[in-house]
Amino acid sequence: MKKYDFNESNFVSNDPVESYFECISFCDITDGVCISKCVQILRDYES
């Protein structure tokens, strides 16, 4: 299984949804941790 090192700074965009999709495009579809990290970045952006 691959390990992904994501920082919120890697996916900074004016559009939070675009950042989310860019983030999940780097995830393995079976890697729930990676996808959860992307969701958390989206949630934090909206806060």
Secondary structure per residue as TSV (DSSP state, phi and psi in degrees):
chain	resnum	aa	ss	phi	psi
A	1	M	-	360.0	138.4
A	2	K	-	-80.7	147.7
A	3	K	-	-105.3	134.4
A	4	Y	-	-112.8	133.5
A	5	D	-	-107.3	95.6
A	6	F	-	-103.2	137.9
A	7	N	-	-121.3	149.5
A	8	E	G	-60.2	-30.7
A	9	S	G	-65.7	-22.4
A	10	N	G	-70.2	-21.7
A	11	F	G	-127.4	43.6
A	12	V	-	-89.2	126.4
A	13	S	-	-149.7	162.8
A	14	N	S	-70.1	-22.4
A	15	D	-	-110.3	110.2
A	16	P	H	-62.3	-32.1
A	17	V	H	-68.9	-39.6
A	18	E	H	-62.1	-42.1
A	19	S	H	-61.7	-41.3
A	20	Y	H	-60.8	-48.9
A	21	F	H	-67.1	-34.4
A	22	E	H	-63.4	-42.7
A	23	C	H	-62.1	-51.3
A	24	I	H	-69.5	-18.9
A	25	S	T	-67.4	-19.0
A	26	F	T	-91.0	-6.7
A	27	C	S	-89.4	149.3
A	28	D	-	-76.1	136.8
A	29	I	T	-59.8	-25.2
A	30	T	T	-92.8	0.2
A	31	D	-	-93.7	90.0
A	32	G	H	-64.4	-30.1
A	33	V	H	-66.4	-43.7
A	34	C	H	-62.2	-47.5
A	35	I	H	-64.4	-39.1
A	36	S	H	-62.9	-37.2
A	37	K	H	-62.6	-41.1
A	38	C	H	-65.0	-41.0
A	39	V	H	-62.6	-40.4
A	40	Q	H	-65.1	-39.3
A	41	I	H	-60.7	-42.3
A	42	L	H	-63.8	-44.5
A	43	R	H	-62.0	-44.3
A	44	D	H	-63.4	-35.0
A	45	Y	H	-65.0	-37.3
A	46	E	H	-77.0	-15.7
A	47	S	-	-77.2	360.0
